[in-house]
Amino acid sequence: MGYVYALIAAVLFGANGSVTKLTMEAGLSPAQVTQFRLVGTALIAGAVLLIIERRAFRVPKQQWPVLIVLGIVGVALLQATYAAAVQLLPVGIALLLEYLAVLFVALVAYFIFREPVKARLWVAIVLVLAGLAVVAQIWSSTLNVVGVLLALAAAVCLATYFLVGERQVAKTSPLAVSFWTMLIAAVFWAFVSGWWELEPAIFATPVDIGGVLGEATVPMVLPLLWNVVLGSFAPFLLSLAALRHLPATAAGIVASSEVIFAFAVAWVWLGEALGPVQIIGAAIVLVGIVLAQTARVGKRAVVDADLALDTGPITTIAAREASAD
């Protein structure tokens, strides 16, 4: 069941990139889409906490600075940079670049925190760099440079979330962390998203969800609800459920399949096809990501659990593994 939960979460997260792209093409900015998602997901997480774990609302004072960093950098800036990158790049490539966070985490753990890593990390670096060069087709410069920079910024934000969250909030309820960080992120974006410029009629704006399959329109409120419920909250809960049955590393590797699903959905739905050489390059990058994800050793091994929303079930603290030690 753990693999089933993790796989369904990866499918939902992977598909959500295409939903986000169509929503923005209908008129919303990346900041506005992010604002709707954060507010909606925070409300759902808060309602669930109110029912099943009210004491999780209480957070020790010393953890507030950490939650603020996680909310602003690890959630708000992450979601905005990823959404902006999706506007300029194919969905799968944007997500592939964002998943470099796994590699960044291992490098920071080794060079800054002096954690031991397995030799496979260096093989992973070579594979990732070579694979990205092929995907980007650097010999012909086919990718938007600004889009690539935004996706790399998203990777840095995600790596920051992993590293800060891993060391500071291991003893806090994951659902509570989700609620507070999303609420903090929503407050942060409330000042810059331009939500006050939107009219209530925006929810009725037609969004063409037909893609390459033909025209089919639905009101804006439906893809926004998908973003919140099926693109964020549901896969997050599934990724947490997966961790009850799987070791952290196994769950993280399954989570990497999100990139494959993102490519597949964007290809079938939006017509964002890669060339044969680019597909090979993407496969090489995925192999490198999996190697990097298993390169760290000890109790602080990287673990799976959301909070990236679109970014999928990636890594957080291995509470199960730590408690077993």
Secondary structure as a PSIPRED ss2 file (coil, helix, strand):
# PSIPRED VFORMAT (PSIPRED V4.0)

   1 M C   1.000  0.000  0.000
   2 G H   0.000  1.000  0.000
   3 Y H   0.000  1.000  0.000
   4 V H   0.000  1.000  0.000
   5 Y H   0.000  1.000  0.000
   6 A H   0.000  1.000  0.000
   7 L H   0.000  1.000  0.000
   8 I H   0.000  1.000  0.000
   9 A H   0.000  1.000  0.000
  10 A H   0.000  1.000  0.000
  11 V H   0.000  1.000  0.000
  12 L H   0.000  1.000  0.000
  13 F H   0.000  1.000  0.000
  14 G H   0.000  1.000  0.000
  15 A H   0.000  1.000  0.000
  16 N H   0.000  1.000  0.000
  17 G H   0.000  1.000  0.000
  18 S H   0.000  1.000  0.000
  19 V H   0.000  1.000  0.000
  20 T H   0.000  1.000  0.000
  21 K H   0.000  1.000  0.000
  22 L H   0.000  1.000  0.000
  23 T H   0.000  1.000  0.000
  24 M H   0.000  1.000  0.000
  25 E H   0.000  1.000  0.000
  26 A C   1.000  0.000  0.000
  27 G C   1.000  0.000  0.000
  28 L C   1.000  0.000  0.000
  29 S C   1.000  0.000  0.000
  30 P H   0.000  1.000  0.000
  31 A H   0.000  1.000  0.000
  32 Q H   0.000  1.000  0.000
  33 V H   0.000  1.000  0.000
  34 T H   0.000  1.000  0.000
  35 Q H   0.000  1.000  0.000
  36 F H   0.000  1.000  0.000
  37 R H   0.000  1.000  0.000
  38 L H   0.000  1.000  0.000
  39 V H   0.000  1.000  0.000
  40 G H   0.000  1.000  0.000
  41 T H   0.000  1.000  0.000
  42 A H   0.000  1.000  0.000
  43 L H   0.000  1.000  0.000
  44 I H   0.000  1.000  0.000
  45 A H   0.000  1.000  0.000
  46 G H   0.000  1.000  0.000
  47 A H   0.000  1.000  0.000
  48 V H   0.000  1.000  0.000
  49 L H   0.000  1.000  0.000
  50 L H   0.000  1.000  0.000
  51 I H   0.000  1.000  0.000
  52 I H   0.000  1.000  0.000
  53 E C   1.000  0.000  0.000
  54 R H   0.000  1.000  0.000
  55 R H   0.000  1.000  0.000
  56 A H   0.000  1.000  0.000
  57 F H   0.000  1.000  0.000
  58 R C   1.000  0.000  0.000
  59 V C   1.000  0.000  0.000
  60 P C   1.000  0.000  0.000
  61 K H   0.000  1.000  0.000
  62 Q H   0.000  1.000  0.000
  63 Q H   0.000  1.000  0.000
  64 W H   0.000  1.000  0.000
  65 P H   0.000  1.000  0.000
  66 V H   0.000  1.000  0.000
  67 L H   0.000  1.000  0.000
  68 I H   0.000  1.000  0.000
  69 V H   0.000  1.000  0.000
  70 L H   0.000  1.000  0.000
  71 G H   0.000  1.000  0.000
  72 I H   0.000  1.000  0.000
  73 V H   0.000  1.000  0.000
  74 G H   0.000  1.000  0.000
  75 V H   0.000  1.000  0.000
  76 A H   0.000  1.000  0.000
  77 L H   0.000  1.000  0.000
  78 L H   0.000  1.000  0.000
  79 Q H   0.000  1.000  0.000
  80 A H   0.000  1.000  0.000
  81 T H   0.000  1.000  0.000
  82 Y H   0.000  1.000  0.000
  83 A H   0.000  1.000  0.000
  84 A H   0.000  1.000  0.000
  85 A H   0.000  1.000  0.000
  86 V H   0.000  1.000  0.000
  87 Q H   0.000  1.000  0.000
  88 L H   0.000  1.000  0.000
  89 L C   1.000  0.000  0.000
  90 P C   1.000  0.000  0.000
  91 V H   0.000  1.000  0.000
  92 G H   0.000  1.000  0.000
  93 I H   0.000  1.000  0.000
  94 A H   0.000  1.000  0.000
  95 L H   0.000  1.000  0.000
  96 L H   0.000  1.000  0.000
  97 L H   0.000  1.000  0.000
  98 E H   0.000  1.000  0.000
  99 Y C   1.000  0.000  0.000
 100 L C   1.000  0.000  0.000
 101 A H   0.000  1.000  0.000
 102 V H   0.000  1.000  0.000
 103 L H   0.000  1.000  0.000
 104 F H   0.000  1.000  0.000
 105 V H   0.000  1.000  0.000
 106 A H   0.000  1.000  0.000
 107 L H   0.000  1.000  0.000
 108 V H   0.000  1.000  0.000
 109 A H   0.000  1.000  0.000
 110 Y H   0.000  1.000  0.000
 111 F H   0.000  1.000  0.000
 112 I C   1.000  0.000  0.000
 113 F C   1.000  0.000  0.000
 114 R C   1.000  0.000  0.000
 115 E C   1.000  0.000  0.000
 116 P C   1.000  0.000  0.000
 117 V E   0.000  0.000  1.000
 118 K C   1.000  0.000  0.000
 119 A C   1.000  0.000  0.000
 120 R H   0.000  1.000  0.000
 121 L H   0.000  1.000  0.000
 122 W H   0.000  1.000  0.000
 123 V H   0.000  1.000  0.000
 124 A H   0.000  1.000  0.000
 125 I H   0.000  1.000  0.000
 126 V H   0.000  1.000  0.000
 127 L H   0.000  1.000  0.000
 128 V H   0.000  1.000  0.000
 129 L H   0.000  1.000  0.000
 130 A H   0.000  1.000  0.000
 131 G H   0.000  1.000  0.000
 132 L H   0.000  1.000  0.000
 133 A H   0.000  1.000  0.000
 134 V H   0.000  1.000  0.000
 135 V H   0.000  1.000  0.000
 136 A H   0.000  1.000  0.000
 137 Q C   1.000  0.000  0.000
 138 I C   1.000  0.000  0.000
 139 W C   1.000  0.000  0.000
 140 S C   1.000  0.000  0.000
 141 S C   1.000  0.000  0.000
 142 T C   1.000  0.000  0.000
 143 L C   1.000  0.000  0.000
 144 N C   1.000  0.000  0.000
 145 V H   0.000  1.000  0.000
 146 V H   0.000  1.000  0.000
 147 G H   0.000  1.000  0.000
 148 V H   0.000  1.000  0.000
 149 L H   0.000  1.000  0.000
 150 L H   0.000  1.000  0.000
 151 A H   0.000  1.000  0.000
 152 L H   0.000  1.000  0.000
 153 A H   0.000  1.000  0.000
 154 A H   0.000  1.000  0.000
 155 A H   0.000  1.000  0.000
 156 V H   0.000  1.000  0.000
 157 C H   0.000  1.000  0.000
 158 L H   0.000  1.000  0.000
 159 A H   0.000  1.000  0.000
 160 T H   0.000  1.000  0.000
 161 Y H   0.000  1.000  0.000
 162 F H   0.000  1.000  0.000
 163 L H   0.000  1.000  0.000
 164 V H   0.000  1.000  0.000
 165 G H   0.000  1.000  0.000
 166 E H   0.000  1.000  0.000
 167 R H   0.000  1.000  0.000
 168 Q H   0.000  1.000  0.000
 169 V C   1.000  0.000  0.000
 170 A C   1.000  0.000  0.000
 171 K C   1.000  0.000  0.000
 172 T C   1.000  0.000  0.000
 173 S C   1.000  0.000  0.000
 174 P H   0.000  1.000  0.000
 175 L H   0.000  1.000  0.000
 176 A H   0.000  1.000  0.000
 177 V H   0.000  1.000  0.000
 178 S H   0.000  1.000  0.000
 179 F H   0.000  1.000  0.000
 180 W H   0.000  1.000  0.000
 181 T H   0.000  1.000  0.000
 182 M H   0.000  1.000  0.000
 183 L H   0.000  1.000  0.000
 184 I H   0.000  1.000  0.000
 185 A H   0.000  1.000  0.000
 186 A H   0.000  1.000  0.000
 187 V H   0.000  1.000  0.000
 188 F H   0.000  1.000  0.000
 189 W H   0.000  1.000  0.000
 190 A H   0.000  1.000  0.000
 191 F C   1.000  0.000  0.000
 192 V C   1.000  0.000  0.000
 193 S C   1.000  0.000  0.000
 194 G C   1.000  0.000  0.000
 195 W H   0.000  1.000  0.000
 196 W H   0.000  1.000  0.000
 197 E H   0.000  1.000  0.000
 198 L C   1.000  0.000  0.000
 199 E C   1.000  0.000  0.000
 200 P H   0.000  1.000  0.000
 201 A H   0.000  1.000  0.000
 202 I H   0.000  1.000  0.000
 203 F H   0.000  1.000  0.000
 204 A H   0.000  1.000  0.000
 205 T C   1.000  0.000  0.000
 206 P E   0.000  0.000  1.000
 207 V E   0.000  0.000  1.000
 208 D E   0.000  0.000  1.000
 209 I C   1.000  0.000  0.000
 210 G C   1.000  0.000  0.000
 211 G H   0.000  1.000  0.000
 212 V H   0.000  1.000  0.000
 213 L H   0.000  1.000  0.000
 214 G C   1.000  0.000  0.000
 215 E C   1.000  0.000  0.000
 216 A C   1.000  0.000  0.000
 217 T E   0.000  0.000  1.000
 218 V E   0.000  0.000  1.000
 219 P E   0.000  0.000  1.000
 220 M C   1.000  0.000  0.000
 221 V H   0.000  1.000  0.000
 222 L H   0.000  1.000  0.000
 223 P H   0.000  1.000  0.000
 224 L H   0.000  1.000  0.000
 225 L H   0.000  1.000  0.000
 226 W H   0.000  1.000  0.000
 227 N H   0.000  1.000  0.000
 228 V H   0.000  1.000  0.000
 229 V H   0.000  1.000  0.000
 230 L H   0.000  1.000  0.000
 231 G H   0.000  1.000  0.000
 232 S H   0.000  1.000  0.000
 233 F H   0.000  1.000  0.000
 234 A H   0.000  1.000  0.000
 235 P H   0.000  1.000  0.000
 236 F H   0.000  1.000  0.000
 237 L H   0.000  1.000  0.000
 238 L H   0.000  1.000  0.000
 239 S H   0.000  1.000  0.000
 240 L H   0.000  1.000  0.000
 241 A H   0.000  1.000  0.000
 242 A H   0.000  1.000  0.000
 243 L H   0.000  1.000  0.000
 244 R C   1.000  0.000  0.000
 245 H C   1.000  0.000  0.000
 246 L C   1.000  0.000  0.000
 247 P C   1.000  0.000  0.000
 248 A H   0.000  1.000  0.000
 249 T H   0.000  1.000  0.000
 250 A H   0.000  1.000  0.000
 251 A H   0.000  1.000  0.000
 252 G H   0.000  1.000  0.000
 253 I H   0.000  1.000  0.000
 254 V H   0.000  1.000  0.000
 255 A H   0.000  1.000  0.000
 256 S C   1.000  0.000  0.000
 257 S H   0.000  1.000  0.000
 258 E H   0.000  1.000  0.000
 259 V H   0.000  1.000  0.000
 260 I H   0.000  1.000  0.000
 261 F H   0.000  1.000  0.000
 262 A H   0.000  1.000  0.000
 263 F H   0.000  1.000  0.000
 264 A H   0.000  1.000  0.000
 265 V H   0.000  1.000  0.000
 266 A H   0.000  1.000  0.000
 267 W H   0.000  1.000  0.000
 268 V H   0.000  1.000  0.000
 269 W H   0.000  1.000  0.000
 270 L H   0.000  1.000  0.000
 271 G C   1.000  0.000  0.000
 272 E C   1.000  0.000  0.000
 273 A C   1.000  0.000  0.000
 274 L C   1.000  0.000  0.000
 275 G C   1.000  0.000  0.000
 276 P H   0.000  1.000  0.000
 277 V H   0.000  1.000  0.000
 278 Q H   0.000  1.000  0.000
 279 I H   0.000  1.000  0.000
 280 I H   0.000  1.000  0.000
 281 G H   0.000  1.000  0.000
 282 A H   0.000  1.000  0.000
 283 A H   0.000  1.000  0.000
 284 I H   0.000  1.000  0.000
 285 V H   0.000  1.000  0.000
 286 L H   0.000  1.000  0.000
 287 V H   0.000  1.000  0.000
 288 G H   0.000  1.000  0.000
 289 I H   0.000  1.000  0.000
 290 V H   0.000  1.000  0.000
 291 L H   0.000  1.000  0.000
 292 A H   0.000  1.000  0.000
 293 Q H   0.000  1.000  0.000
 294 T C   1.000  0.000  0.000
 295 A C   1.000  0.000  0.000
 296 R E   0.000  0.000  1.000
 297 V C   1.000  0.000  0.000
 298 G C   1.000  0.000  0.000
 299 K C   1.000  0.000  0.000
 300 R C   1.000  0.000  0.000
 301 A C   1.000  0.000  0.000
 302 V C   1.000  0.000  0.000
 303 V C   1.000  0.000  0.000
 304 D C   1.000  0.000  0.000
 305 A C   1.000  0.000  0.000
 306 D C   1.000  0.000  0.000
 307 L C   1.000  0.000  0.000
 308 A C   1.000  0.000  0.000
 309 L H   0.000  1.000  0.000
 310 D H   0.000  1.000  0.000
 311 T H   0.000  1.000  0.000
 312 G C   1.000  0.000  0.000
 313 P C   1.000  0.000  0.000
 314 I C   1.000  0.000  0.000
 315 T C   1.000  0.000  0.000
 316 T C   1.000  0.000  0.000
 317 I C   1.000  0.000  0.000
 318 A C   1.000  0.000  0.000
 319 A H   0.000  1.000  0.000
 320 R H   0.000  1.000  0.000
 321 E H   0.000  1.000  0.000
 322 A H   0.000  1.000  0.000
 323 S H   0.000  1.000  0.000
 324 A H   0.000  1.000  0.000
 325 D C   1.000  0.000  0.000
